[in-house]
Amino acid sequence: MPIVPSSPEKILREPSAAATRLFIWSGHAGTPVQRREHRLDELKWMISRQIPHLRRYALALTRNGDRADDLVQDCLERALLKRHLWHRRGSLRSWLFRMLFRTYVDDRRRRRDETPATPEVLDGAVSMPAGQESRLEFRSIVDALARLPEEQRVVVLLVGLEGLAYDEVAEIVGVPIGTVRSRLSRGRHALRELRASGVGRRRLERVK
Amino acid sequence: MTTDGVHEIDLMAYADGLLEGDPARRALVERHLRANPDDAAYVEEIAAQNAELREYYASVLARPVPARITAALERDRRPLRRTARATGVAALLLLAAAGGWLIGSSGREAGGWTMAEFIRRAATYEAAASTDAVSLPGQEAAATPQPLGWLNQKIALELEAPDLEEEGFMLVAKERIGDASDAMVRLLYRSGGGETVSLFLRPRWEGGDRRVERAEAGGITVLYWLDGPLAFALTTNAPTTDAETLAGRIHASVERARLKRQAPTEALASEPGDPSALADPEDAVPPQSATRPITPAVVQPAPGQTP
């Protein structure tokens, strides 16, 4: 059995419509070198379109703006180094999120002993556009989310915040779809409990 | 859950807007929700959670992207060192045999070893070792750079273990083989399919490289090559063509990052253990090799070795 296809994750990834599209779109005339540069430029263009989403997800995961941007930076560097792998894999978006997720997991492993983000850090990380009212109101979901187990939080954010489909989430996190479903379900029920029990209200009193 | 074939995943998918492309399923769920107020409340709860999340982070999408992130897109092929750490690639310390390593002699490598012996040791080790017996607890072991403890040595080569993740192999173990005066390092990689690759490294100070070649020893095929200050030997139970791909990749990744070539006369002119014999770490790393520097670092002069 050859080495490369023996990696299970590589077997699972079929060429997608997105990959095919990029290939056709890149069909410039010119020398091979020029064509390669065009393809790279187009790939960078497509990656650029995902950067705001990657940053948002990273911020929601870390609740720290600097750490989030560190993760995105690492993720993009990894992505470019390994870009030749993507052509065989699904959508660029889930590939990038997968890379971001792995970067996050590695980063967390290194930081395991560090203290979690404080409210001050959070305030610094997320500046609210709306008035004080909505700030207080919306603190609740984020505070409640912070109390979920990591594995549930990761999945709830991918679906609820980034709007990814369950199969994409399964690919990003590297678990079966059934696991995504159950984590999502447990996460949503826990959030419901937390919100109903007034996590946000206690926060509101403290802020006041 | 129900007799109409609507399950929780349908409710979640409906609330998450994932049934937009499936009107029939959507209609089924909507009919179910009209008949089941509890489920309807659950769907509303999910939709409300999602809406709050998106509202809370709405401003983030519109923020200008910092320059360091856009710059990361232009820095392809030159990732920061931080990236290597983030990927959990192990750093290895290869320490040279005291004294003799610095002063190379042609024909026979310094420290009294030969390429043929190196190949033979790699092959016999591979034949004898049970690869399962030496595995460390995976990434945990690989993530922490640990000197291998050759304390009575003088010179360290810091080298990150070649990353074979793209080839489907993860580093699962590293170990030192042999005594301090004649030691080599073995890195064990394993693929998801259970194939293993053993990579043997040992320091050298002969100048020059040798491309990947093949040898047979004791029925084991060994691919071997020389990269500046390192000698490599690779054995694997994966098919031959892939082994050559792997060897080529390792060769290329080390080549990009190796030491600046030091003229033999310089090495000979310097006393063993004299820090001036070693280039400054900054100088030693060629400017284009920010990725995986092999940084010489003085450890300490071994007692009794200074002439």
Interface residues (C-beta under 8 A of the other chain):
Chain A: M1 P2 I3 V4 S6 S7 P8 E9 K10 L40 K44 I47 S48 I51 P52 H53 R55 R56 L59 A60 D69 D70 V72 Q73 D74 L76 E77 R78 L80 L81 K82 R83 L85 T103 D106 D107 R109 R110 V126 S127 M128 P129 S134 F138 S140 I141 V142 L145 V156 L157 V159 G160 L161 G163 A165 Y166 R181 L184 S185 R188 L191 R192 R195
Chain B: E8 I9 M12 A13 D16 G17 L18 Y42 E45 I46 Q49 N50 E52 L53 R54 E55 Y56 Y57 A58 S59 V60 L61 A62 R63 V65 P66 R68 I69 T70 A72 L73 R75 D76 R77 P79 L80 R82 T83 R85 A86 T87 G88 Q139 A143 E166 E167 G168 F169 S191 G192 G193 E195 A238 P239 T241 D242 T245 L246
